[in-house]
Amino acid sequence: MAIHNTTCGQLTNISLPRLAHINRRIDRAISKDNFESASNLLDEAKRGLEMATKGLWFPERINTSEIRRELNRQSHDLETMGFVEKIAGRLGYYDTEGNEWILPTVQEIYDYLMEDFDFRYLLCRKELQGFGKIIIIPAFNLEMLIDNLEARIGEKGGAPIKRDINWDRNFDELSYFGSIGEDGYFHGGINRKRIYEERDRLPFIFKGYYVSLVEFDEEFVSANSEDVEIGGRKKLKAGKKMVEYQEQLARLKESSMIPEEWIALYGERFVHHFINSGRRMGQFDSGQQHFDGEYMTAMPNCGFKSGLFVRMQYYAGISSIYLESTLPSQTGAKTGVRPVLRRMK
């Protein structure tokens, strides 16, 4: 899902009309005795002025027309992949307890992205740096997402998903949003079971769905290529140490992809290359490298209690997906990271 035509790139400073607009909203809030809203708006104005004195942009609002078109397309892809289904005329999914989670509307997603001032400002900056493709995927039981994906691959002649021993042995200990410690192992994070159980209370999940943004250009930059810079930000190159990626992502206020987001991106490509085209897996020759090419997506912010972190790859040679766990030190020129922008508060 893409965000185009934002006003962010057209701004150079805070404007008096914008401040006047906020002032009118503050007056309306006070007239309705909504003092909490008035206080929040006042804080927004203060932060906007602080940014203006530093020559920074005042975060505006994004255009919803492209969001609407992309949400319609992505909704179709999610349904095609079996990640959502029709529930009383709307798309959604049932969790393992039988609860319904209806896919948010365009306006709801828009409000979710815009309601936090700091994230809105970050979103405006990142849009100029190539981020604008929104991913929405059910915060579902991960095993069920993988099973649905495996079923679709099998229908098109693909091989079963390959899991290394840690996925089977330590899957219940998989955690997200942790970090690599000084000992070189993965530490901390939020256990995926807790995420599933508390998905209605976590800021990076909205109405039962992960909502995040990735770069429009999803291709990896090889370790030996020239730097690729967009909006003053250099794209991450493949082949770096995981601790280096972790430091870069923290500095850029980004994080690495999680398995559900990788599955969402892969599912989007799968629908285009195989389901919409009517082709079977194995009929693409060189074009069969339709997702990662030769690269493996490392997820240094996702790992197991054992200290190993997560890697995922589509391997075109046998039309299969690999789910791996590995030490941060065991990386190579064909391992890269997909940066993600998400609300964490």
C-alpha positions as CSV (number, residue, x, y, z in Angstrom):
1,M,0.0,0.0,0.0
2,A,1.6,3.3,-1.1
3,I,1.4,6.8,0.2
4,H,2.0,9.3,-2.7
5,N,1.4,13.0,-3.1
6,T,1.9,14.0,0.5
7,T,2.4,17.6,1.3
8,C,5.5,16.9,3.3
9,G,7.9,17.5,0.5
10,Q,6.4,20.9,-0.3
11,L,6.9,22.3,3.2
12,T,9.9,24.3,4.3
13,N,8.8,25.7,7.6
14,I,5.8,26.1,9.9
15,S,3.2,28.5,8.6
16,L,1.1,31.1,10.4
17,P,-2.1,29.7,8.8
18,R,-1.3,26.3,10.3
19,L,-0.8,27.7,13.7
20,A,-4.1,29.7,13.4
21,H,-5.9,26.5,12.4
22,I,-4.6,24.7,15.6
23,N,-5.6,27.8,17.7
24,R,-9.1,27.5,16.3
25,R,-9.2,23.8,17.2
26,I,-8.0,24.6,20.7
27,D,-10.8,27.2,21.1
28,R,-13.4,24.7,19.9
29,A,-12.1,22.0,22.3
30,I,-12.2,24.5,25.3
31,S,-15.7,25.6,24.3
32,K,-16.8,21.9,24.6
33,D,-14.9,21.4,27.9
34,N,-12.6,19.0,26.1
35,F,-9.6,20.1,28.0
36,E,-7.5,17.0,27.3
37,S,-7.9,17.6,23.6
38,A,-7.0,21.2,24.0
39,S,-3.9,20.3,26.0
40,N,-2.8,17.9,23.3
41,L,-3.3,20.5,20.6
42,L,-1.3,23.0,22.6
43,D,1.6,20.5,22.9
44,E,1.4,20.0,19.2
45,A,1.7,23.7,18.5
46,K,4.6,24.0,20.9
47,R,6.5,21.1,19.3
48,G,5.8,22.6,15.8
49,L,7.3,25.9,16.9
50,E,10.4,24.1,18.3
51,M,10.8,22.3,15.0
52,A,10.4,25.5,13.0
53,T,13.2,27.2,15.0
54,K,15.5,24.3,13.9
55,G,14.4,24.7,10.2
56,L,12.4,21.4,10.4
57,W,9.1,20.7,8.7
58,F,5.8,20.9,10.4
59,P,4.1,17.6,9.9
60,E,1.0,17.9,7.7
61,R,-1.5,15.3,6.6
62,I,-1.2,12.7,3.9
63,N,-3.5,12.2,0.9
64,T,-5.9,9.3,1.2
65,S,-6.6,8.6,-2.5
66,E,-3.6,6.4,-3.0
67,I,-4.1,4.7,0.3
68,R,-7.6,3.8,-0.7
69,R,-6.5,2.3,-4.1
70,E,-3.7,0.4,-2.5
71,L,-5.8,-0.9,0.4
72,N,-8.4,-2.2,-2.1
73,R,-5.6,-4.0,-4.0
74,Q,-3.9,-5.3,-0.8
75,S,-7.3,-6.5,0.6
76,H,-7.7,-8.6,-2.6
77,D,-4.3,-10.1,-2.1
78,L,-4.9,-10.9,1.5
79,E,-8.1,-12.6,0.6
80,T,-6.5,-14.5,-2.3
81,M,-3.8,-15.8,0.0
82,G,-6.3,-16.9,2.6
83,F,-5.1,-14.5,5.3
84,V,-8.6,-12.9,5.5
85,E,-12.1,-13.9,4.6
86,K,-15.5,-12.4,4.2
87,I,-17.2,-11.9,7.5
88,A,-20.7,-10.4,7.3
89,G,-19.8,-8.6,4.1
90,R,-16.4,-7.3,5.2
91,L,-13.0,-8.8,5.1
92,G,-11.4,-10.0,8.4
93,Y,-10.2,-13.1,10.2
94,Y,-11.1,-15.2,13.2
95,D,-8.6,-15.8,15.9
96,T,-8.1,-19.1,17.6
97,E,-10.7,-18.2,20.2
98,G,-13.3,-17.4,17.5
99,N,-13.1,-13.6,17.8
100,E,-13.7,-11.5,14.7
101,W,-11.1,-9.0,13.6
102,I,-12.4,-6.9,10.7
103,L,-9.9,-5.2,8.3
104,P,-9.7,-1.5,9.2
105,T,-11.1,1.1,6.7
106,V,-9.0,3.6,4.9
107,Q,-10.1,6.4,7.3
108,E,-9.2,4.3,10.3
109,I,-5.7,3.5,9.0
110,Y,-5.3,7.2,8.1
111,D,-6.3,8.3,11.6
112,Y,-4.0,5.7,13.2
113,L,-1.0,7.0,11.2
114,M,-1.8,10.6,11.9
115,E,-2.9,10.7,15.6
116,D,0.6,10.5,17.1
117,F,2.4,13.8,16.5
118,D,5.9,12.4,16.7
119,F,5.2,9.5,14.4
120,R,3.4,11.8,11.9
121,Y,6.5,14.0,11.8
122,L,8.7,10.9,11.3
123,L,6.4,9.6,8.6
124,C,6.7,12.9,6.7
125,R,10.5,12.7,6.8
126,K,10.6,9.1,5.8
127,E,8.2,9.6,2.9
128,L,10.9,11.8,1.3
129,Q,13.4,9.0,2.0
130,G,11.5,6.4,0.0
131,F,9.2,5.0,2.7
132,G,5.6,5.0,1.6
133,K,4.5,1.4,0.9
134,I,2.2,0.4,3.7
135,I,2.0,-3.2,4.8
136,I,-1.1,-4.5,6.6
137,I,-1.2,-8.1,7.7
138,P,-3.3,-9.9,10.4
139,A,-1.6,-10.1,13.8
140,F,-2.6,-13.7,13.5
141,N,-1.3,-17.0,14.9
142,L,2.0,-17.1,13.0
143,E,1.8,-20.9,12.5
144,M,-1.6,-20.5,10.7
145,L,-0.2,-17.7,8.5
146,I,2.7,-20.0,7.5
147,D,0.3,-22.9,6.9
148,N,-2.0,-20.7,4.7
149,L,1.1,-19.6,2.7
150,E,2.4,-23.1,2.3
151,A,-1.0,-24.3,1.0
152,R,-1.0,-21.6,-1.7
153,I,2.5,-22.4,-2.7
154,G,1.6,-26.1,-2.9
155,E,-1.4,-25.3,-5.2
156,K,1.0,-23.7,-7.6
157,G,3.5,-26.6,-7.6
158,G,5.9,-25.1,-5.0
159,A,7.8,-27.2,-2.4
160,P,6.9,-27.3,1.3
161,I,8.3,-24.5,3.4
162,K,11.7,-25.5,4.9
163,R,12.2,-24.9,8.7
164,D,15.5,-25.4,10.5
165,I,15.5,-27.2,13.8
166,N,15.2,-24.1,15.9
167,W,11.8,-23.2,14.3
168,D,10.4,-26.5,15.4
169,R,12.2,-26.9,18.7
170,N,12.1,-23.2,20.0
171,F,9.2,-21.7,18.1
172,D,7.3,-20.9,21.2
173,E,10.2,-18.8,22.4
174,L,10.3,-16.5,19.3
175,S,10.3,-12.8,20.3
176,Y,10.1,-9.6,18.4
177,F,11.7,-6.1,18.9
178,G,14.7,-7.3,20.9
179,S,18.4,-6.5,20.3
180,I,21.8,-8.1,19.9
181,G,23.9,-7.8,23.0
182,E,27.6,-7.4,23.6
183,D,27.9,-11.2,23.6
184,G,26.7,-11.3,20.0
185,Y,23.4,-13.0,20.8
186,F,19.8,-11.9,20.6
187,H,18.2,-10.7,23.8
188,G,14.9,-9.4,25.1
189,G,12.0,-8.5,23.0
190,I,8.3,-9.4,23.3
191,N,7.3,-13.0,23.0
192,R,5.1,-13.6,20.0
193,K,2.5,-15.4,22.1
194,R,2.2,-12.3,24.3
195,I,1.9,-10.2,21.1
196,Y,-0.9,-12.4,19.9
197,E,-2.7,-12.4,23.3
198,E,-2.3,-8.6,23.8
199,R,-2.7,-7.4,20.2
200,D,-5.6,-5.1,21.1
201,R,-3.3,-3.2,23.5
202,L,0.0,-2.9,21.6
203,P,0.8,0.4,19.7
204,F,2.3,-1.4,16.6
205,I,-0.9,-3.4,16.1
206,F,-4.1,-1.6,15.0
207,K,-7.4,-3.3,15.4
208,G,-5.8,-6.8,15.2
209,Y,-3.4,-6.0,12.3
210,Y,0.2,-5.1,12.0
211,V,0.4,-1.7,10.1
212,S,3.9,-0.6,9.0
213,L,5.7,1.1,6.2
214,V,8.6,-0.1,4.0
215,E,10.6,1.4,1.1
216,F,9.0,1.6,-2.3
217,D,12.2,0.1,-3.7
218,E,12.3,-3.3,-2.1
219,E,15.4,-4.5,-3.9
220,F,18.5,-5.1,-1.8
221,V,21.7,-3.0,-2.5
222,S,24.6,-5.3,-2.9
223,A,27.6,-5.0,-0.6
224,N,30.0,-3.9,-3.4
225,S,27.7,-1.4,-5.2
226,E,27.7,2.4,-5.1
227,D,25.8,4.1,-2.3
228,V,22.1,4.7,-3.1
229,E,20.8,7.8,-1.4
230,I,17.2,9.0,-1.3
231,G,16.2,12.2,0.6
232,G,19.5,12.4,2.3
233,R,19.3,8.8,3.6
234,K,21.6,6.0,2.4
235,K,19.8,2.7,1.7
236,L,21.1,-0.2,3.8
237,K,23.6,-2.4,2.0
238,A,23.7,-6.2,2.2
239,G,26.6,-8.0,3.8
240,K,27.0,-6.1,7.0
241,K,27.2,-7.5,10.5
242,M,23.9,-7.7,12.4
243,V,25.1,-5.5,15.2
244,E,25.9,-2.9,12.5
245,Y,22.4,-3.1,11.1
246,Q,21.0,-2.8,14.6
247,E,23.0,0.4,15.2
248,Q,22.0,1.9,11.8
249,L,18.3,1.1,12.3
250,A,18.3,2.7,15.8
251,R,20.0,5.8,14.5
252,L,17.4,6.0,11.6
253,K,14.5,5.3,14.0
254,E,13.6,2.2,12.0
255,S,13.5,-1.5,12.8
256,S,13.9,-4.7,11.0
257,M,11.0,-6.6,9.4
258,I,9.2,-9.3,11.3
259,P,8.1,-12.7,9.8
260,E,4.5,-11.6,9.3
261,E,5.6,-8.5,7.3
262,W,7.9,-10.7,5.1
263,I,5.0,-13.0,4.5
264,A,2.8,-10.1,3.5
265,L,5.3,-8.8,0.9
266,Y,5.9,-12.3,-0.4
267,G,2.2,-12.9,-0.7
268,E,1.8,-9.7,-2.7
269,R,4.4,-10.9,-5.2
270,F,3.1,-14.4,-5.2
271,V,-0.4,-13.2,-6.2
272,H,1.0,-11.1,-9.0
273,H,3.4,-13.6,-10.5
274,F,1.5,-16.9,-10.0
275,I,-2.2,-16.5,-9.2
276,N,-3.0,-13.5,-11.4
277,S,-0.9,-14.9,-14.3
278,G,-2.1,-18.4,-14.0
279,R,1.4,-19.7,-14.1
280,R,2.8,-22.5,-11.9
281,M,6.0,-22.2,-9.9
282,G,9.0,-23.4,-11.8
283,Q,7.9,-21.8,-15.1
284,F,9.8,-18.5,-14.7
285,D,13.4,-19.4,-15.4
286,S,15.4,-16.4,-14.4
287,G,12.2,-14.4,-13.7
288,Q,11.5,-17.0,-11.1
289,Q,13.6,-15.0,-8.7
290,H,10.5,-12.9,-8.0
291,F,11.1,-11.9,-4.4
292,D,14.5,-12.0,-2.8
293,G,16.7,-13.0,-5.8
294,E,19.7,-14.6,-4.2
295,Y,19.3,-12.6,-0.9
296,M,18.2,-13.7,2.5
297,T,16.2,-11.3,4.7
298,A,17.8,-11.1,8.2
299,M,15.7,-9.9,11.1
300,P,18.1,-8.8,13.9
301,N,15.2,-7.5,16.0
302,C,13.6,-11.0,16.0
303,G,15.1,-14.0,17.7
304,F,14.9,-17.0,20.0
305,K,15.6,-17.5,23.7
306,S,18.7,-19.4,22.6
307,G,20.1,-16.1,21.3
308,L,19.8,-16.9,17.6
309,F,18.0,-14.4,15.3
310,V,15.7,-15.0,12.4
311,R,16.3,-15.1,8.6
312,M,13.8,-15.8,5.8
313,Q,14.4,-16.5,2.1
314,Y,12.5,-17.6,-1.0
315,Y,14.7,-20.0,-2.9
316,A,13.8,-20.1,-6.5
317,G,15.8,-23.2,-7.4
318,I,13.3,-25.4,-5.7
319,S,10.4,-23.0,-5.4
320,S,10.4,-23.0,-1.6
321,I,10.7,-20.7,1.4
322,Y,13.4,-21.1,4.1
323,L,12.8,-20.2,7.7
324,E,16.1,-20.1,9.5
325,S,17.8,-19.2,12.8
326,T,21.4,-18.2,12.9
327,L,24.1,-16.4,15.0
328,P,24.5,-12.7,14.2
329,S,28.1,-13.5,13.3
330,Q,27.0,-16.0,10.6
331,T,26.2,-13.5,7.8
332,G,27.4,-13.0,4.3
333,A,27.3,-10.8,1.2
334,K,23.9,-12.2,0.3
335,T,22.2,-11.4,3.6
336,G,20.5,-8.1,4.0
337,V,17.9,-6.3,6.1
338,R,14.6,-4.7,5.1
339,P,14.0,-1.6,7.2
340,V,10.5,-0.9,8.5
341,L,8.8,2.1,10.0
342,R,6.2,1.4,12.7
343,R,4.5,3.1,15.6
344,M,6.0,1.9,18.9
345,K,4.1,4.1,21.3
